[in-house]
Structures are given as C-alpha cells and as structure tokens.
Amino acid sequence: MLSEEQALRHISTGSGDLDSILGGGIHCKEVTEIGGVPGIGKTQLGIQLAINVQIPYDFGGLGGKAIYIDTEGSFMAERAYQIAEASILDTFDNFGCQLKEIPEKLKAESFLANIFYFRICSYTEQIALINYLDQFLVEHKDVKIVIIDSVTFHFRQDFDDLALRTRVLGGMSQKLMNLAKKFSLSEIVGRTHAQIELFCIGMATIGMHILISHHIFVQLQCISQ
C-alpha cells in the first residue's frame, strides 16, 4: 500500500506552499476538504484544480480531464480561461520551454473543452447526477478529478427534514468515497459557509463538512489575513 501511494501523482493547487502542506498536492484515492468563509477562494481553487489536472504527464501533471458540478452558479468560464492561460505559461516557464512550442492541445481553449460542466438546480438533480457518475466515469476513463461546488447548497435551501437530509448526504458522501477508490480520482467537495471537500479520486465537492466529516481524509481550513 505504501509503494502504491508513493507511485500516485498529486494534483498541484498552483501554490508551492499549499502543495507542501498537503504533502505534494491533492492526493488521489482520498477525500480532501477545504473550508473557509464566503469569498475566501474555495471556488477559485476548484477551478484551478480543474485546470491543473490537465497538465500533461511529462510536465508533472496527470494529463486528465475534470468534472465540475456547479450547484450555485459560481463557475465562471472567463476566469477558468484566465487560469488556464496562466497555468500553461507557468508550466512551460518552469520547464524552460518557448511559447512557440506550445501544442494545440495545450491551448486555453482545449483546457476548457476538457472540463465536463454540470449545472445543478435542485437536490433531486444532484442526487440523480451523483448516481449517474459511476456510469459516466466508466465511459470517460480520462477524468481524474470531480469538483462539486457546493454539495450542501440545495439541501440547505430546499430540505426541511433534517434527519432525512443527514441520511441522504451521508449516503452521497459514501458513494463519492467509493468512486474515488474505484477510479483513482480526486474528489473535491466544498461548502459555501464552511468547507470544500476534495475527494482524491476524480471528484470535488464544496459544502459537506459537518455531515460527512467522518469520511474525510484531509481537511484544510482557509483563513483570511
């Protein structure tokens, strides 16, 4: 198990200091939770990871694709494009490559095309999509991370039965954990008013900490200075 873990690559957050804290970046086959107050940058980090997972293997990345599940409408294609451009420049600069050497598949447009975006407008849609992920990942084996931003939004707004909500979210978290292990992906889960959870197996979710913290392997709390 130790040798298997050491062989797994991590997804860089784009910050050397943060990668160091996380032991090299976001781990695969694990769940990582990132928390912080609104506006701290949880969604920004989710978008960054959706881009960074696509960095080619030869350049230290995973060369994979991303799933971004957006429950709040906070994903911004323009921002993702800017992050993609910056990540490409940083990657080539770190390896001493010239901009004219950048192949077509490493253009910002290609990075955006490799993000499978799902806009979720209700908790019923969210449950249905989570149940569909297993089949989707079988059909798209190049997906390496799944981001859910945020996982509890619709359950806070539309769910009055707290006991049932706890059971549903608990079952959802277990399903995400199973997917992470099965497909060796990274999962990120975020919570609007608290945490983002990163499930290192190809999924990312934002907003599930209180109800599923017992399923989380790594927790990171962001604090503004």
C-alpha positions as CSV (number, residue, x, y, z in Angstrom):
1,M,0.0,0.0,0.0
2,L,2.9,2.4,0.8
3,S,4.5,1.8,-2.6
4,E,1.2,2.3,-4.3
5,E,0.6,5.6,-2.5
6,Q,4.1,6.7,-3.4
7,A,3.6,5.9,-7.1
8,L,0.4,8.1,-7.3
9,R,0.9,11.6,-8.6
10,H,-0.7,14.6,-6.9
11,I,-2.7,17.4,-8.4
12,S,-1.0,20.7,-7.8
13,T,-3.0,23.5,-6.3
14,G,-0.8,26.1,-8.1
15,S,0.7,27.1,-4.8
16,G,4.0,25.6,-3.7
17,D,3.3,26.3,0.0
18,L,-0.1,24.8,-0.1
19,D,1.1,21.8,-2.0
20,S,3.7,21.3,0.7
21,I,1.1,21.5,3.4
22,L,-1.0,18.8,1.6
23,G,2.0,16.6,1.1
24,G,2.6,17.3,-2.5
25,G,-0.8,18.5,-3.6
26,I,-4.3,16.9,-3.8
27,H,-4.0,13.2,-3.2
28,C,-5.7,10.6,-5.4
29,K,-8.0,8.0,-3.9
30,E,-8.7,10.3,-1.0
31,V,-11.1,12.9,0.1
32,T,-9.8,16.4,0.9
33,E,-11.9,19.1,2.4
34,I,-11.2,22.8,2.1
35,G,-13.0,25.2,4.2
36,G,-13.3,28.9,4.7
37,V,-15.7,31.9,4.9
38,P,-17.5,33.1,1.7
39,G,-15.2,34.8,-0.7
40,I,-12.0,33.2,0.7
41,G,-11.3,31.5,-2.7
42,K,-12.8,28.0,-2.5
43,T,-14.4,28.1,-5.9
44,Q,-11.3,29.7,-7.3
45,L,-9.3,26.7,-6.0
46,G,-11.8,24.3,-7.5
47,I,-11.4,25.9,-11.0
48,Q,-7.6,25.9,-10.5
49,L,-7.6,22.2,-9.8
50,A,-9.9,21.5,-12.8
51,I,-7.2,23.2,-15.0
52,N,-4.1,21.8,-13.2
53,V,-5.3,18.2,-13.5
54,Q,-4.9,18.6,-17.3
55,I,-1.2,19.4,-17.2
56,P,0.5,16.7,-19.3
57,Y,2.2,13.8,-17.5
58,D,5.6,14.8,-19.0
59,F,5.2,18.2,-17.2
60,G,4.4,16.7,-13.8
61,G,0.6,16.6,-14.2
62,L,-1.9,13.8,-14.6
63,G,-3.0,14.7,-18.2
64,G,-6.6,14.0,-17.3
65,K,-10.0,15.7,-17.6
66,A,-12.3,17.2,-15.0
67,I,-15.9,17.1,-13.9
68,Y,-17.2,20.4,-12.4
69,I,-20.6,20.1,-10.7
70,D,-21.9,23.6,-10.0
71,T,-24.9,23.9,-7.7
72,E,-24.7,27.7,-7.1
73,G,-23.9,29.1,-10.5
74,S,-20.5,30.3,-9.3
75,F,-18.3,28.8,-12.1
76,M,-17.0,31.4,-14.5
77,A,-15.8,30.3,-17.9
78,E,-13.9,33.6,-18.3
79,R,-12.0,33.0,-15.1
80,A,-11.3,29.4,-16.0
81,Y,-9.8,30.7,-19.3
82,Q,-7.6,33.1,-17.5
83,I,-6.4,30.4,-15.1
84,A,-5.7,28.1,-18.0
85,E,-3.6,30.7,-19.7
86,A,-1.6,31.4,-16.6
87,S,-1.1,27.7,-15.8
88,I,0.2,27.0,-19.3
89,L,2.7,29.8,-19.1
90,D,3.9,28.8,-15.7
91,T,4.3,25.1,-16.7
92,F,6.3,25.9,-19.8
93,D,8.4,28.5,-18.0
94,N,9.2,26.0,-15.2
95,F,10.4,23.5,-17.9
96,G,12.3,26.2,-19.9
97,C,10.1,25.8,-23.0
98,Q,9.3,28.5,-25.5
99,L,5.8,29.8,-26.1
100,K,6.0,28.9,-29.8
101,E,6.5,25.3,-28.7
102,I,3.0,25.0,-27.1
103,P,1.0,22.4,-29.0
104,E,-2.6,23.0,-29.9
105,K,-3.9,20.6,-27.2
106,L,-2.3,22.8,-24.5
107,K,-4.1,26.0,-25.5
108,A,-6.5,27.5,-23.0
109,E,-9.5,26.6,-25.3
110,S,-8.6,22.9,-25.1
111,F,-8.3,23.1,-21.3
112,L,-11.9,24.5,-21.1
113,A,-13.1,21.8,-23.5
114,N,-11.8,19.1,-21.2
115,I,-14.0,20.3,-18.3
116,F,-17.3,18.4,-18.2
117,Y,-19.6,21.1,-16.6
118,F,-22.9,20.2,-14.9
119,R,-25.2,23.0,-13.7
120,I,-27.4,21.6,-10.9
121,C,-30.6,23.5,-9.9
122,S,-32.2,21.2,-7.3
123,Y,-31.3,18.5,-4.8
124,T,-33.1,15.9,-6.9
125,E,-30.9,16.8,-9.9
126,Q,-27.9,16.5,-7.7
127,I,-28.8,13.1,-6.3
128,A,-29.5,11.8,-9.9
129,L,-26.2,13.1,-11.1
130,I,-24.2,11.5,-8.3
131,N,-25.9,8.2,-9.0
132,Y,-25.0,8.6,-12.7
133,L,-21.3,9.4,-12.1
134,D,-20.3,5.8,-11.9
135,Q,-21.5,5.1,-15.5
136,F,-20.1,8.5,-16.7
137,L,-16.7,7.7,-15.3
138,V,-16.7,4.3,-16.9
139,E,-17.3,6.0,-20.2
140,H,-14.8,8.7,-19.6
141,K,-11.8,7.0,-18.1
142,D,-9.6,10.0,-18.6
143,V,-11.4,12.0,-15.9
144,K,-9.1,12.4,-13.0
145,I,-11.0,14.9,-10.7
146,V,-14.6,15.7,-9.8
147,I,-15.4,19.1,-8.2
148,I,-18.8,19.7,-6.5
149,D,-19.4,23.3,-5.6
150,S,-21.1,23.2,-3.3
151,V,-22.6,19.9,-2.2
152,T,-25.0,21.1,0.5
153,F,-26.4,24.3,-1.2
154,H,-29.7,22.8,-2.3
155,F,-30.1,20.7,0.8
156,R,-29.9,23.9,2.9
157,Q,-32.4,25.7,0.8
158,D,-35.0,23.0,-0.1
159,F,-34.7,20.3,2.6
160,D,-36.8,20.6,5.7
161,D,-36.4,17.1,7.1
162,L,-33.0,17.3,8.9
163,A,-32.8,13.7,9.7
164,L,-33.5,12.7,6.1
165,R,-31.1,15.3,4.9
166,T,-28.4,13.8,7.1
167,R,-29.0,10.3,5.8
168,V,-29.1,11.4,2.1
169,L,-25.9,13.4,2.4
170,G,-24.2,10.6,4.3
171,G,-25.1,8.2,1.6
172,M,-23.9,10.6,-1.0
173,S,-20.6,11.0,0.7
174,Q,-20.1,7.3,0.9
175,K,-20.9,7.0,-2.8
176,L,-18.3,9.6,-3.6
177,M,-15.7,7.8,-1.5
178,N,-16.4,4.6,-3.3
179,L,-16.0,6.3,-6.6
180,A,-12.7,7.8,-5.5
181,K,-11.2,4.5,-4.7
182,K,-12.7,2.7,-7.7
183,F,-11.4,5.1,-10.3
184,S,-8.3,6.5,-8.5
185,L,-9.5,10.0,-8.9
186,S,-9.5,13.2,-6.9
187,E,-12.8,14.4,-5.4
188,I,-13.3,18.0,-4.1
189,V,-16.3,19.0,-2.0
190,G,-17.0,22.5,-0.9
191,R,-19.3,24.2,1.4
192,T,-20.4,27.8,0.9
193,H,-20.2,28.8,4.6
194,A,-17.5,26.4,5.8
195,Q,-15.6,23.9,3.8
196,I,-14.7,22.4,0.4
197,E,-14.0,18.7,0.3
198,L,-11.5,17.3,-2.1
199,F,-12.1,13.6,-2.8
200,C,-8.9,12.5,-4.4
201,I,-10.2,10.1,-7.0
202,G,-11.6,12.4,-9.5
203,M,-14.3,14.4,-7.7
204,A,-14.5,17.7,-6.0
205,T,-17.4,18.8,-3.9
206,I,-17.9,22.1,-2.0
207,G,-20.0,22.2,1.1
208,M,-20.4,18.9,3.0
209,H,-18.1,19.1,6.1
210,I,-20.5,19.0,9.1
211,L,-22.5,16.0,7.9
212,I,-19.8,13.9,6.3
213,S,-16.6,14.9,8.1
214,H,-16.1,11.3,9.2
215,H,-15.5,10.3,5.6
216,I,-12.8,12.9,5.0
217,F,-9.1,12.1,4.9
218,V,-7.6,15.6,4.6
219,Q,-9.1,18.8,5.9
220,L,-7.8,22.3,5.1
221,Q,-9.2,25.5,6.6
222,C,-8.6,28.7,4.8
223,I,-8.3,31.9,6.9
224,S,-8.1,35.4,5.6
225,Q,-5.4,37.6,6.9
